[in-house]
Amino acid sequence: MELNELTLIHPQPTPGDTKWFRHDRFGMFIHWGLYALPARHEWVKSHERIPDDVYDKYFRHFNPDLYEPAIWAKAAANAGMKYFVITTKHHEGFCLWDSALTDYKSTNTPYGKDILHPMVDAFRGEGLRTGFYHSLLDWHHPEYPLDECHPMRDNAEYAAEDKNRDVNKYVDYLYGQTDELLTQFGKIDILWYDFSVGKSNRYPGKGKDIWRSEELIARIRSRQPDIIIDDRLQIDQDVKTPEQYMPGEWVRVGGQPVVWEGCHTFSGSWGYHRDEESWKTPEQLIIMLIDSVSKGGNLLLNVGPTGRGEFDERALNRLEAIGKWMKRHSRSIYGCTQAPLEFDCPRDCIYTYNPDTQCLYLHILAWRFDNILLTGEAARHVDYVQLLSDASEIRFDRSGSDENPEIRLKLPLKKPTVAEIPVLEIFLK
C-alpha cells in the first residue's frame, strides 16, 4: 500500500474549534478552593457531612499569601502543557473571581483579592490557552436541592426544607455566573462543566432537563462560538472526558470516534491532600500522555495547590521531570495521533503518528538489548530512523519479502540517560 492509502482514524466534527486542541494534546487541570485548607480531599464537605456553619471556618481563614500565578504558569509551560483548566467554582460553591451574584468569593476572604484574573493573565502570558471548569453542583447555594452528593443529604431537618427550595432560581444563578465568565475574561477556549447527578431512592437526579442544557449551550455559543464544551451537561458537544481511567482504544460514541480527553490526578485526590501518598511516578505520567495520544486523545493532568497558594514539591518535581522529557520528545506528542491501523506495533512499545510530517514515533517502554523488529506495512515505509532525544542515527537492516517486509532496528546497548521513555523517530516514505 502507498502511504496515503493507509487507514487513519478521524474524529467526528464538533460544534466548537477542536483543531488546536487535537494538536496540543497536553493540558493542566487545577483544582483549588477552600478545601485546600482541610487538605483531605476536595469532596471533604460531602464526605464528612460538614454543614455550612462549620465549613465556614475555611472561608474565614482562606489567605493564600504565597499565591504567584506566574510561577504556576511557568511550571505548566516548562512541562510542555499548552492549555489550562481552572476550577472557577467547585461543588462547595466558593468562587475564585469577584462575582456580582454571590458573597461567597475570594474577595470576601482574608486574602481579599480576585484570584482568577491574574491567573488567566499569567497563563496567557506563557502562551497557554484558557479553560474554565465550573461546577453544576453547589453545596452552598440556598436554592440548590438535595441529592446523594449533598453534604446535608442525611440531615432530616435540612431535608424537610427541601420542598421550599427552587432549583430554577439556582439554575438562573448558574446561567448568570456563566455569563460573567464568558464576558469578563476575553476569549475562553474551554468550558468544562461538572457534573450531572444520578437519582437515588431518596432524591431525584439533576441532568439536562434541570440544567436546561440545550438553552445553556445555545447561550454559551452565542457569546463564544468557537469554545470547546465538555460532555457533562448530558448533551455531547465537543469532547468526551473519561476520568481516572485509561481507555483501551479510541473513545467512540455510537460506534464513531470522537474528540476525547482523559483527566487524571498525580495521586488519588484532585484538591490538595497533605497525607495522600499514592503518587504516580514521572515515568507513569509520561506513559499516560503517550498512551492517550496513541489513541487519538489528550491528557489533562491535575495539580491541587496548597492553602497558601503554592504547588507542593511532589507536583513540582513531577512537572519538572515531564518537562525534561517533553523538551526532547514533544515532536512525538504535538500534532500526533493514532498510527495507521495497518501498522503493527512491537511489543512493549507505543506508536504515535504525525500525519502532516509523515513521521512515526516508536516509544520504547522496555529497553531491549540489540534490536527491535518492525514488520508488515510499518516496515515497508521506513526511510530513515533516529533517536529523537539527540537526533543520532539508528541503523537498520531490511529483510523479508515484498509481501512481508521486515526491518531490524539496531539499538544502542545502553538506554539513553536523558529519557524516561526513549523514542525513535521514523521518517516514512
C-alpha positions in Angstrom: 0.0 0.0 0.0 1.0 3.6 -0.6 1.4 5.8 2.5 -1.6 7.9 1.5 -3.7 4.7 1.2 -3.2 3.7 4.9 -6.1 3.9 7.3 -6.2 6.9 9.7 -8.9 7.4 12.2 -10.5 10.9 12.3 -12.9 12.0 15.0 -16.4 13.2 14.2 -16.8 17.0 13.6 -17.6 19.2 16.6 -19.6 22.4 17.0 -16.6 24.2 18.6 -13.0 24.6 17.4 -11.1 21.5 18.4 -8.3 21.7 15.8 -5.9 23.4 18.1 -7.0 21.1 21.0 -6.2 17.9 19.0 -2.8 19.3 18.1 -1.7 20.5 21.5 -2.7 17.3 23.4 -1.5 18.2 26.9 -3.1 20.5 29.5 -3.0 21.3 33.2 -6.1 20.9 35.4 -6.1 23.0 38.6 -8.5 22.2 41.5 -8.3 25.0 44.0 -10.8 26.2 46.6 -11.5 26.3 50.3 -10.9 22.5 50.5 -7.2 23.2 50.3 -7.3 24.2 54.0 -8.7 20.9 55.4 -6.3 19.3 52.9 -8.0 16.0 52.9 -9.9 15.8 49.5 -11.9 18.3 47.6 -15.1 16.4 48.5 -14.4 16.8 52.2 -17.6 18.8 52.8 -19.7 15.9 51.3 -17.6 13.0 52.7 -17.7 14.3 56.2 -21.3 15.7 56.0 -20.0 19.2 57.1 -22.7 21.8 57.5 -22.2 25.4 56.2 -21.7 26.9 59.7 -18.8 24.5 60.3 -17.3 24.7 56.8 -17.4 28.5 57.1 -14.1 28.4 59.1 -12.2 27.7 55.9 -13.8 30.7 54.3 -12.8 32.9 57.3 -9.2 31.6 57.1 -8.6 31.4 53.4 -5.5 33.6 52.7 -3.1 32.2 50.1 -0.4 34.8 50.7 2.2 32.9 48.6 0.0 32.8 45.5 2.0 33.8 42.5 0.3 32.7 39.3 3.3 33.5 37.2 5.1 30.6 39.0 2.2 28.2 38.2 2.1 29.3 34.6 5.9 28.8 34.2 5.7 25.3 35.7 2.9 24.4 33.3 4.7 25.8 30.2 8.0 24.2 31.2 6.2 20.8 31.5 5.1 21.2 27.9 1.4 21.9 28.7 -0.4 24.1 26.1 -3.7 24.9 27.9 -5.1 25.0 31.5 -8.4 24.5 33.1 -9.1 26.1 36.5 -12.0 25.4 38.9 -13.7 28.8 38.9 -16.2 27.2 41.3 -16.1 23.7 42.6 -19.0 21.8 44.3 -18.5 23.7 47.6 -19.8 26.8 45.8 -16.8 29.1 46.5 -15.8 31.4 43.6 -12.3 32.4 42.7 -13.4 35.7 41.0 -15.3 38.7 42.1 -18.8 37.5 41.0 -21.5 40.1 41.4 -24.0 37.3 42.1 -22.6 36.0 45.4 -20.7 37.0 48.5 -19.1 33.5 48.7 -15.9 34.5 46.8 -12.2 35.1 47.2 -12.6 38.9 47.5 -14.5 38.4 50.8 -11.9 36.2 52.4 -8.9 37.4 54.3 -7.0 37.3 51.0 -9.4 39.9 49.7 -8.5 39.7 46.0 -9.8 38.3 42.8 -7.8 35.2 42.1 -8.9 34.3 38.6 -8.0 37.4 36.6 -4.3 37.4 37.4 -4.2 33.6 36.8 -5.7 33.9 33.4 -3.2 36.8 32.6 -0.2 34.7 33.8 -1.1 31.6 31.8 -1.8 33.5 28.7 1.5 35.3 29.2 3.2 31.9 28.9 1.2 31.1 25.7 -1.3 28.7 27.2 -5.0 28.7 26.2 -7.7 29.3 28.9 -10.2 26.8 30.2 -12.8 27.3 32.9 -14.2 24.4 35.0 -17.5 25.3 36.6 -19.5 23.0 38.9 -23.1 22.4 38.2 -23.4 21.4 41.8 -23.4 24.0 44.6 -23.5 22.8 48.2 -23.6 26.4 49.5 -26.4 27.9 47.4 -29.6 28.1 49.5 -31.8 27.1 46.5 -29.8 24.1 45.5 -31.9 21.0 46.4 -30.6 17.8 48.0 -29.2 14.9 46.1 -27.0 11.9 47.0 -23.8 14.1 46.8 -25.0 16.9 49.0 -23.3 17.2 52.4 -26.7 17.5 54.1 -28.3 14.5 52.5 -28.7 12.7 55.8 -29.8 15.7 57.8 -33.6 15.3 58.4 -34.1 18.9 59.4 -32.4 20.2 56.3 -34.3 17.7 54.1 -37.6 18.9 55.5 -37.0 22.3 54.0 -36.1 20.9 50.6 -39.7 21.4 49.3 -39.2 25.2 49.7 -36.0 25.2 47.5 -36.5 26.4 43.9 -33.9 24.7 41.7 -34.8 27.1 38.8 -33.6 30.0 40.9 -30.3 28.2 41.3 -30.1 27.4 37.6 -30.6 31.1 36.9 -27.7 31.8 39.1 -25.7 29.2 37.2 -26.5 31.0 34.0 -25.6 34.4 35.4 -22.2 33.2 36.5 -21.6 31.5 33.2 -22.3 34.9 31.6 -19.8 36.6 33.8 -17.1 34.0 33.0 -17.7 34.4 29.2 -17.8 38.2 29.2 -15.2 39.3 31.7 -12.1 37.3 30.7 -11.7 37.7 27.0 -11.6 34.6 24.7 -12.3 31.4 26.7 -11.1 28.3 24.8 -12.8 25.6 27.0 -15.8 25.5 29.3 -15.6 22.3 31.4 -18.9 21.7 33.3 -19.1 19.1 36.1 -21.4 17.2 36.5 -24.9 15.7 36.1 -26.1 13.8 39.3 -27.8 10.5 39.2 -31.1 9.9 41.0 -31.4 7.6 44.1 -34.1 6.1 46.2 -34.2 9.2 48.3 -33.6 12.1 45.9 -34.1 12.9 42.2 -31.1 13.4 40.0 -30.1 16.5 38.2 -29.4 16.3 34.5 -30.0 18.1 31.2 -33.7 18.9 32.0 -32.8 20.6 35.3 -29.8 22.5 33.8 -31.9 23.3 30.7 -28.8 22.2 28.8 -29.9 23.0 25.3 -30.7 26.5 26.3 -27.4 26.9 28.2 -25.3 25.5 25.3 -27.0 27.9 22.9 -26.4 30.8 25.2 -22.7 29.9 25.5 -22.2 29.5 21.8 -23.9 32.9 21.1 -21.2 34.5 23.3 -18.2 32.4 22.3 -19.0 30.4 19.1 -15.6 28.5 18.9 -15.5 27.4 22.6 -15.0 23.8 23.5 -17.7 22.4 25.8 -17.4 19.0 27.5 -20.0 16.2 27.8 -21.2 16.6 31.4 -24.4 18.6 30.6 -25.7 15.3 29.4 -25.6 16.5 25.8 -22.4 15.6 24.0 -20.7 18.6 22.4 -17.0 18.8 21.6 -15.1 16.5 23.9 -15.7 13.3 25.9 -14.0 13.2 29.2 -13.0 9.8 30.7 -11.9 10.4 34.2 -9.2 8.5 36.2 -9.0 5.6 33.8 -7.1 4.9 30.5 -9.3 3.9 27.6 -8.3 0.8 25.8 -8.9 2.3 22.4 -10.0 5.5 20.7 -13.1 6.7 22.5 -16.3 6.2 20.5 -19.9 7.3 20.8 -22.5 5.3 18.8 -19.6 3.5 17.2 -18.0 6.6 15.9 -14.6 8.0 17.1 -14.8 11.3 18.9 -12.6 14.0 20.3 -11.6 12.9 23.8 -9.5 14.0 26.8 -8.6 11.9 29.8 -8.5 13.8 33.1 -6.2 12.5 35.8 -4.6 13.3 39.1 -1.0 12.9 40.3 -2.4 11.0 43.2 -5.9 10.0 44.5 -7.2 13.5 45.1 -8.0 16.4 42.9 -7.6 19.0 45.6 -4.5 19.4 47.8 -4.3 16.3 50.1 -1.5 16.6 52.5 -1.3 13.0 53.6 -2.2 11.2 50.4 0.7 9.0 49.2 -0.4 7.1 46.1 1.5 9.5 43.8 2.3 8.3 40.2 5.9 8.3 39.1 7.1 10.6 36.3 7.5 7.5 34.1 3.9 6.5 34.7 2.7 10.0 33.9 4.7 10.2 30.7 3.4 6.8 29.6 -0.2 8.1 30.3 0.4 11.0 28.0 1.9 8.9 25.2 -0.8 6.3 25.5 -3.6 8.9 25.3 -2.1 10.4 22.2 -1.6 6.9 20.7 -5.4 6.5 20.9 -6.2 10.0 19.5 -6.8 11.6 22.8 -5.5 14.4 25.1 -4.2 14.3 28.7 -5.4 16.9 31.3 -3.2 16.4 34.3 -4.3 17.9 37.6 -2.5 19.9 40.3 -4.1 20.8 43.6 -2.4 23.9 45.1 -2.0 24.4 48.9 -3.9 26.7 51.1 -1.1 29.2 50.9 -1.2 29.2 47.1 1.7 27.0 46.1 2.1 23.9 44.0 3.6 21.4 46.5 7.0 19.9 45.9 5.6 16.5 44.9 3.7 18.1 42.0 6.6 20.4 41.0 9.1 17.5 40.9 6.8 15.6 38.5 6.1 18.6 36.3 9.9 19.2 36.1 10.5 15.5 35.1 7.8 15.6 32.5 9.2 18.9 31.1 12.7 17.3 30.8 11.2 14.6 28.7 9.0 16.9 26.7 11.9 19.2 25.9 13.4 16.5 23.7 10.3 14.4 22.8 7.4 16.8 22.2 7.5 16.1 18.5 6.0 12.7 19.3 3.1 14.4 21.1 2.2 17.7 19.5 0.2 17.2 16.2 0.3 13.4 16.7 -2.5 10.9 16.8 -3.1 7.1 16.4 -0.8 5.4 13.9 -2.3 3.9 10.7 -4.3 0.9 11.5 -2.2 -1.3 9.2 0.9 -0.7 11.5 1.6 -3.5 14.0 3.4 -2.1 17.0 6.3 -4.1 18.5 5.7 -5.5 22.0 6.5 -3.2 25.0 6.2 -0.2 22.6 3.6 2.5 21.7 3.3 4.3 18.4 2.1 7.8 17.8 2.0 9.3 14.3 2.1 12.8 12.8 0.2 12.8 9.6 1.4 16.2 8.5 5.1 15.3 8.7 4.6 11.6 8.0 6.7 10.7 11.0 6.1 7.6 13.1 7.2 7.6 16.7 8.1 4.4 18.5 8.1 4.9 22.3 10.1 2.1 23.9 8.7 1.1 27.3 11.2 -1.7 27.9 14.7 -1.1 26.6 15.8 -4.2 24.7 19.2 -5.5 24.0 20.4 -5.1 20.4 17.3 -4.7 18.2 13.6 -4.1 17.5 11.8 -5.8 14.7 9.3 -3.9 12.5 7.1 -6.0 10.2 4.4 -5.6 7.5 3.3 -2.1 6.4 5.3 -0.3 9.0 8.5 -1.8 7.7 7.6 -1.2 4.1 7.6 2.6 4.5 10.7 3.2 6.6 13.1 5.7 5.1 15.3 6.9 8.0 15.4 6.4 11.8 16.9 8.4 14.6 16.8 8.6 18.3 14.6 11.6 19.0 16.5 12.7 22.1 19.7 13.6 20.2 18.9 13.0 16.5 21.5 10.2 16.4 21.0 7.7 13.6 19.6 4.3 14.3 20.8 1.9 11.6 18.6 -0.9 10.3 18.6 -3.9 8.1 15.9 -4.8 5.6 14.8 -8.4 5.2 11.7 -10.4 4.5 9.8 -10.3 1.2 7.8 -7.8 -0.8 4.6 -9.3 0.7 6.0 -9.5 4.2 8.8 -6.9 4.6 10.9 -6.7 7.9 13.2 -4.1 9.3 15.5 -4.8 12.2 16.3 -1.6 14.1 19.8 -1.7 15.8 19.6 -0.2 19.2 22.5 1.2 21.3 23.5 -1.1 24.1 22.7 1.4 26.8 19.3 3.1 27.3 19.7 6.9 26.8 20.0 8.5 30.2 18.1 11.7 29.3 14.9 9.9 28.6 12.4 8.3 31.0 10.9 6.8 27.8 13.2 6.7 24.7 11.6 7.5 21.4 12.6 6.5 17.9 11.6 9.0 15.2 10.9 7.1 12.0 10.7 9.1 8.8 8.3 7.4 6.3 8.4 7.4 2.5 
